[in-house]
């Protein structure tokens, strides 16, 4: 009997459809360079014996699926040899990750990359906290979560579920451990919409968490598999094998707290499909809308580090700052180095966030809480100077926020909110000073 695990997928073969397009004629495949890098990573991490075993598992799995003719042909071609399987998985992985990158989804708050010798950069309480959390997780379970089946991992499922689920009223979005931060962050979100001079009526607020991996969330996982299957059948199959196989083998039990483990969601991000480049059409096909996602794990972390009264609001304001940047086209820049360009937008979002949190008509933080705001951004600085996802060192993130405090406190009219472009223009002028080398 055929297993109806994956709904019938009436899509073109993998050779014609990718996750950066929605049809055989309009699709854009992942770049050869990205696929080559993915293949190299898979090859270095997986032995020949491992691949042979995975290929057998793959072929056994697809034999029980109800697939259309084109999808079955593509799947059987992928399972024809070890090399074909690795190549197909690498291509699928590159496609899935390219779509997330285009959407602006990355591990923004945990990225670990200019000239390192020029800057003072050290570990932070945030990173020490994360290392402590990972140390408590069973290594095999952590490997499963990050790698899944040849790289198509549960981590990707969690991210796509967060993108695809429908936003609800902010006050109905459970945020923080046991919903402890819901009312505060819902109020802050509404205040952000009122504060900034952009049309944010179509921006939703959603929770980022690991609940989609739970035993009661099979339908939610199926929703993601079916959605991805519309644009890349093999990516959906690879993802499903990796996720469901690990859940069946009890990998979730290796995470203290199960689906509520904070390492599933130590992140937050903002997306606007209209600014997703090559992936715009794909995201819209999946019904993905403009939103800010707040991780349950990052909220738990701030609480445990003693920054819970401010940290969550500062992160939410930072992510909303990205929505301001989308609306004002502030991601456009003449900076050609990708790491420096990312650093610019992230430090600017820090400045937007602190301008809002300190401003009288924003969160109106007092002096003590303003210090916590500065500490929040200091803690999420990183030292990955050459990484395209570099967000700024701890000192740079602190200085961006401190500059915004001065901008608010130095205004003659404390009740006046500067236009977002005025704040951005002023920030651009001081950016060279903020990122100037500070090593002694």
C-alpha positions as CSV (number, residue, x, y, z in Angstrom):
1,X,0.0,0.0,0.0
2,X,1.3,3.4,-0.9
3,X,1.9,5.7,2.1
4,X,0.2,9.1,1.6
5,X,3.0,10.8,3.7
6,X,3.7,13.3,1.0
7,X,0.8,14.7,-1.0
8,X,0.9,14.1,-4.7
9,X,3.4,16.5,-6.2
10,X,2.4,17.8,-9.6
11,X,5.6,19.7,-10.3
12,X,8.3,19.6,-12.9
13,X,11.5,17.6,-12.3
14,X,14.3,18.9,-10.2
15,X,16.2,19.9,-13.4
16,X,13.5,22.4,-14.3
17,X,12.2,23.7,-10.9
18,X,14.1,25.3,-8.1
19,X,13.2,27.1,-4.9
20,X,14.0,30.5,-6.4
21,X,11.2,30.1,-9.0
22,X,7.8,28.6,-9.4
23,X,7.7,27.2,-12.9
24,X,9.9,25.4,-15.4
25,X,10.1,28.6,-17.5
26,X,10.5,31.1,-14.7
27,X,12.8,29.2,-12.3
28,X,16.3,30.3,-11.4
29,X,18.5,27.4,-10.2
30,X,21.0,27.8,-7.4
31,X,24.3,29.1,-8.6
32,X,26.9,26.5,-9.7
33,X,29.2,28.0,-7.1
34,X,26.7,27.5,-4.3
35,X,26.0,23.9,-5.4
36,X,29.7,23.1,-5.6
37,X,30.2,24.5,-2.0
38,X,27.3,22.5,-0.7
39,X,28.6,19.3,-2.4
40,X,32.0,19.8,-0.9
41,X,30.5,20.2,2.5
42,X,28.4,17.1,2.2
43,X,31.3,15.1,0.8
44,X,33.7,16.1,3.6
45,X,31.1,15.3,6.3
46,X,29.8,12.0,4.9
47,X,31.7,8.8,4.2
48,X,31.0,6.5,1.2
49,X,29.4,3.9,3.6
50,X,27.2,6.6,5.1
51,X,26.0,7.7,1.6
52,X,25.3,4.2,0.5
53,X,23.2,3.6,3.6
54,X,21.3,6.9,3.1
55,X,20.7,6.1,-0.6
56,X,19.1,2.8,0.5
57,X,17.0,4.7,3.0
58,X,16.0,7.2,0.3
59,X,15.0,4.6,-2.2
60,X,13.0,2.6,0.3
61,X,11.2,5.8,1.3
62,X,10.3,7.0,-2.2
63,X,9.0,3.5,-3.1
64,X,6.2,4.1,-0.6
65,X,5.2,7.6,-1.8
66,X,2.4,8.6,-4.1
67,X,4.3,10.7,-6.6
68,X,3.5,12.0,-10.1
69,X,5.5,10.6,-13.0
70,X,7.9,13.5,-13.3
71,X,8.7,13.6,-9.6
72,X,9.2,9.9,-9.5
73,X,11.6,10.0,-12.4
74,X,13.6,12.8,-10.7
75,X,13.6,10.9,-7.4
76,X,14.7,7.6,-9.0
77,X,17.5,9.4,-10.9
78,X,18.7,10.9,-7.6
79,X,18.7,7.4,-6.0
80,X,20.5,5.8,-8.9
81,X,24.0,6.2,-7.4
82,X,25.8,7.6,-4.4
83,X,27.1,10.5,-6.4
84,X,23.7,11.3,-7.9
85,X,22.2,11.4,-4.4
86,X,24.8,13.7,-3.0
87,X,24.5,16.0,-6.0
88,X,20.7,16.1,-5.8
89,X,20.8,16.8,-2.1
90,X,23.5,19.5,-2.5
91,X,21.4,21.2,-5.2
92,X,18.3,21.1,-3.1
93,X,20.1,22.4,0.0
94,X,21.6,25.3,-2.0
95,X,18.1,26.2,-3.4
96,X,16.5,26.1,0.0
97,X,19.2,28.2,1.7
98,X,19.3,30.7,-1.2
99,X,15.6,31.4,-0.7
100,X,16.1,32.0,3.0
101,X,19.1,34.3,2.3
102,X,17.0,36.2,-0.3
103,X,14.3,36.6,2.3
104,X,16.7,38.0,4.8
105,X,16.5,35.0,7.1
106,X,19.7,34.1,8.8
107,X,21.0,33.2,12.3
108,X,21.1,37.0,12.9
109,X,21.5,36.8,16.6
110,X,24.0,33.9,16.8
111,X,26.3,34.5,13.8
112,X,29.8,34.0,14.9
113,X,33.6,37.5,10.5
114,X,37.6,43.7,7.5
115,X,40.8,42.9,9.4
116,X,40.4,41.2,12.8
117,X,43.6,42.7,14.2
118,X,42.2,46.2,14.0
119,X,39.3,45.5,16.4
120,X,38.8,44.7,20.0
121,X,36.5,41.7,20.0
122,X,35.8,39.1,22.7
123,X,33.2,36.7,23.8
124,X,30.0,37.9,25.5
125,X,27.5,36.6,28.0
126,X,25.2,35.7,25.2
127,X,27.7,33.4,23.5
128,X,28.7,31.8,26.8
129,X,25.0,31.2,27.5
130,X,24.6,29.5,24.1
131,X,27.6,27.3,24.6
132,X,26.2,26.2,27.9
133,X,22.9,25.3,26.3
134,X,24.5,23.3,23.5
135,X,26.7,21.4,26.0
136,X,23.5,20.0,27.6
137,X,22.1,18.6,24.2
138,X,22.9,15.1,23.1
139,X,25.5,15.4,20.4
140,X,23.7,13.0,18.0
141,X,20.5,15.0,18.4
142,X,22.3,18.3,17.8
143,X,23.9,16.9,14.7
144,X,20.5,15.7,13.5
145,X,18.9,19.1,14.1
146,X,21.6,20.9,12.1
147,X,22.2,18.4,9.3
148,X,19.1,16.2,8.9
149,X,19.3,14.1,5.7
150,X,22.4,15.3,3.8
151,X,22.0,18.8,5.0
152,X,18.2,19.2,4.6
153,X,17.7,19.7,8.3
154,X,15.0,20.2,11.0
155,X,16.5,23.7,11.4
156,X,15.3,24.5,7.9
157,X,11.9,23.1,8.7
158,X,11.6,25.4,11.7
159,X,12.6,28.4,9.7
160,X,10.2,27.6,6.8
161,X,7.3,27.0,9.2
162,X,7.9,30.4,10.8
163,X,7.8,31.9,7.4
164,X,4.7,30.1,6.2
165,X,2.3,30.1,9.2
166,X,-0.3,32.8,9.3
167,X,0.3,35.8,11.7
168,X,-2.4,36.4,14.2
169,X,-3.3,39.4,16.4
170,X,-0.1,40.3,18.3
171,X,-1.9,39.9,21.6
172,X,-2.8,36.3,20.6
173,X,0.8,35.4,19.7
174,X,2.4,33.5,22.6
175,X,5.9,35.0,23.1
176,X,8.5,34.1,25.7
177,X,8.5,31.2,28.2
178,X,4.8,30.3,28.9
179,X,3.8,33.4,27.1
180,X,5.4,35.7,29.7
181,X,6.4,38.3,27.1
182,X,3.3,38.4,25.1
183,X,1.5,41.5,26.4
184,X,4.7,43.6,26.6
185,X,5.9,42.7,23.1
186,X,2.4,43.0,21.6
187,X,2.2,46.5,23.0
188,X,5.7,47.3,21.8
189,X,4.9,46.1,18.3
190,X,1.8,48.2,18.0
191,X,3.8,51.2,19.3
192,X,6.4,50.6,16.7
193,X,3.8,50.7,14.0
194,X,2.6,54.0,15.3
195,X,6.1,55.4,15.8
196,X,7.8,55.0,12.4
197,X,6.6,56.9,9.3
198,X,6.2,53.9,7.1
199,X,3.1,51.9,6.1
200,X,3.5,48.8,8.3
201,X,-0.2,47.8,8.3
202,X,0.7,44.6,6.5
203,X,3.5,43.6,8.8
204,X,2.7,40.7,11.1
205,X,4.2,39.4,14.3
206,X,4.9,35.6,14.7
207,X,6.6,33.4,17.2
208,X,9.7,31.4,16.2
209,X,9.9,28.2,18.2
210,X,10.4,24.4,18.0
211,X,6.8,23.3,18.5
212,X,6.5,22.3,14.8
213,X,8.8,19.3,15.8
214,X,6.4,18.1,18.4
215,X,4.2,14.9,18.2
216,X,1.0,17.0,17.9
217,X,2.4,19.1,15.0
218,X,2.4,16.5,12.2
219,X,-0.1,18.4,10.2
220,X,2.0,21.6,10.5
221,X,5.1,19.8,9.2
222,X,3.0,18.3,6.3
223,X,1.9,21.8,5.5
224,X,5.6,22.8,5.0
225,X,6.5,19.7,3.0
226,X,3.5,20.3,0.7
227,X,4.4,23.9,0.3
228,X,8.0,23.2,-0.6
229,X,6.8,20.4,-2.9
230,X,5.1,23.0,-5.1
231,X,8.5,24.4,-6.0
232,X,11.0,21.7,-5.4
233,X,9.8,18.1,-5.0
234,X,13.1,16.6,-4.1
235,X,13.9,19.3,-1.5
236,X,10.6,18.5,0.2
237,X,11.3,14.7,0.2
238,X,14.9,15.1,1.5
239,X,13.6,17.4,4.2
240,X,10.8,15.0,5.2
241,X,13.1,12.0,5.4
242,X,15.6,13.9,7.6
243,X,13.0,15.3,9.9
244,X,10.6,12.5,10.3
245,X,13.3,9.8,10.5
246,X,15.0,11.7,13.3
247,X,11.8,12.2,15.2
248,X,11.0,8.5,14.8
249,X,14.4,7.6,16.2
250,X,13.8,9.8,19.3
251,X,16.3,12.6,18.5
252,X,14.0,15.1,20.0
253,X,14.5,13.4,23.4
254,X,18.1,14.5,23.3
255,X,17.0,18.2,23.8
256,X,16.3,19.1,27.4
257,X,12.8,20.4,27.5
258,X,11.9,18.9,24.1
259,X,10.3,21.3,21.7
260,X,10.7,24.1,24.2
261,X,14.5,23.9,24.2
262,X,15.7,27.5,23.6
263,X,18.3,26.5,20.9
264,X,15.5,25.8,18.4
265,X,14.8,29.6,18.5
266,X,17.7,31.7,19.6
267,X,17.0,34.1,16.7
268,X,14.7,36.8,15.4
269,X,14.2,38.1,11.9
270,X,12.2,40.4,9.6
271,X,11.2,39.6,6.0
272,X,9.4,41.4,3.2
273,X,8.8,39.1,0.2
274,X,8.7,42.1,-2.1
275,X,12.4,42.6,-1.4
276,X,13.4,39.0,-1.7
277,X,15.1,39.3,-5.1
278,X,15.1,36.1,-7.1
279,X,13.0,34.3,-4.5
280,X,10.2,36.9,-4.5
281,X,7.9,34.8,-6.7
282,X,8.6,31.6,-4.7
283,X,7.9,33.2,-1.4
284,X,4.6,34.6,-2.6
285,X,3.6,31.2,-4.1
286,X,4.1,29.8,-0.6
287,X,1.8,32.5,0.8
288,X,4.6,34.0,2.8
289,X,3.8,37.6,3.9
290,X,5.7,40.5,5.5
291,X,6.5,39.8,9.1
292,X,8.7,40.0,12.2
293,X,9.5,36.7,13.9
294,X,10.5,36.6,17.6
295,X,12.4,33.6,18.9
296,X,11.2,32.0,22.2
297,X,14.8,31.0,22.9
298,X,16.2,34.5,22.6
299,X,13.6,35.8,25.0
300,X,14.4,33.1,27.5
301,X,18.1,34.0,27.2
302,X,17.5,37.6,28.0
303,X,15.5,36.7,31.0
304,X,18.2,34.4,32.2
305,X,20.9,37.0,31.6
306,X,19.0,39.6,33.6
307,X,18.0,41.7,30.6
308,X,14.5,40.4,30.2
309,X,12.8,43.8,30.8
310,X,14.5,45.4,27.9
311,X,16.2,42.7,25.7
312,X,13.1,41.4,24.0
313,X,11.8,44.9,23.3
314,X,15.2,46.0,21.9
315,X,15.4,42.9,19.6
316,X,11.8,43.5,18.4
317,X,12.6,47.2,17.7
318,X,15.8,46.1,15.8
319,X,13.8,43.7,13.6
320,X,11.2,46.4,13.0
321,X,14.0,48.6,12.0
322,X,14.7,46.2,9.2
323,X,11.0,46.8,8.1
324,X,11.8,50.5,8.0
325,X,14.8,49.8,5.9
326,X,12.7,47.7,3.5
327,X,10.2,50.5,3.1
328,X,12.8,53.2,2.7
329,X,15.1,51.1,0.4
330,X,17.9,51.5,2.8
331,X,19.4,48.1,1.9
332,X,20.7,49.8,-1.3
333,X,24.3,50.8,-0.8
334,X,27.5,51.5,-2.8
335,X,29.5,49.3,-0.4
336,X,30.7,46.3,-2.4
337,X,32.1,44.1,0.4
338,X,29.2,41.9,1.5
339,X,30.4,41.7,5.2
340,X,30.7,45.5,5.4
341,X,27.3,46.0,3.7
342,X,25.6,43.7,6.2
343,X,27.3,45.4,9.1
344,X,26.0,48.8,7.9
345,X,22.4,47.7,7.8
346,X,22.6,45.8,11.1
347,X,24.2,48.7,13.0
348,X,21.7,51.1,11.5
349,X,18.9,48.8,12.7
350,X,20.5,48.9,16.2
351,X,20.3,52.7,16.0
352,X,16.7,52.7,14.8
353,X,15.9,50.3,17.7
354,X,17.5,52.4,20.4
355,X,16.1,55.7,19.0
356,X,12.6,54.1,19.5
357,X,13.2,52.5,22.9
358,X,14.7,55.7,24.4
359,X,12.4,58.2,22.8
360,X,9.6,59.8,24.9
361,X,7.0,58.7,22.4
362,X,8.6,55.2,22.0
363,X,9.4,53.0,25.0
364,X,10.7,56.0,27.0
365,X,13.3,53.9,28.8
366,X,14.8,55.4,31.9
367,X,18.6,55.6,32.5
368,X,18.9,52.2,34.0
369,X,16.9,50.5,31.3
370,X,18.8,52.5,28.6
371,X,22.0,50.9,29.9
372,X,20.3,47.5,29.5
373,X,19.4,48.4,25.9
374,X,23.1,49.2,25.2
375,X,24.1,45.9,26.9
376,X,21.7,44.0,24.7
377,X,23.3,45.1,21.5
378,X,26.8,44.7,22.9
379,X,26.0,41.1,23.8
380,X,24.9,40.2,20.2
381,X,28.0,41.6,18.6
382,X,30.2,39.1,16.7
383,X,33.8,38.7,15.6
384,X,33.1,37.1,12.2
385,X,34.8,39.9,10.3
386,X,34.8,38.3,6.8
387,X,31.5,36.5,7.1
388,X,28.8,37.9,4.8
389,X,26.5,37.8,7.8
390,X,28.8,40.0,10.0
391,X,26.7,42.2,12.2
392,X,29.3,44.3,13.9
393,X,31.6,43.8,16.9
394,X,30.2,44.1,20.4
395,X,31.8,47.6,20.7
396,X,30.4,48.7,17.3
397,X,26.9,47.6,18.2
398,X,27.2,49.4,21.6
399,X,28.4,52.6,19.9
400,X,25.5,52.5,17.3
401,X,23.0,52.3,20.1
402,X,24.8,55.0,22.2
403,X,24.8,57.3,19.2
404,X,21.0,56.9,19.0
405,X,20.7,57.7,22.7
406,X,22.6,61.0,22.1
407,X,20.4,61.7,19.1
408,X,17.3,61.5,21.2
409,X,18.6,63.3,24.3
410,X,20.1,66.1,22.2
411,X,16.9,67.1,20.5
412,X,15.4,70.5,21.4
413,X,11.9,69.1,21.1
414,X,11.8,65.8,23.1
415,X,8.3,65.0,21.7
416,X,9.2,65.2,18.1
417,X,9.9,62.0,16.2
418,X,12.5,62.4,13.4
419,X,11.5,61.0,10.0
420,X,13.1,57.6,9.5
421,X,15.2,58.9,6.5
422,X,16.5,61.7,8.6
423,X,17.7,59.2,11.3
424,X,19.2,57.1,8.5
425,X,21.0,60.0,6.9
426,X,22.5,61.1,10.2
427,X,23.6,57.6,10.9
428,X,25.4,57.3,7.6
429,X,27.5,60.3,8.4
430,X,28.7,58.8,11.7
431,X,29.1,55.2,10.5
432,X,32.8,55.6,9.7
433,X,33.5,56.7,13.2
434,X,31.4,53.9,14.7
435,X,33.3,51.2,12.8
436,X,36.7,52.8,13.1
437,X,39.4,50.4,14.4
438,X,39.6,50.4,18.2
439,X,42.3,47.8,19.0
440,X,45.0,49.1,21.2
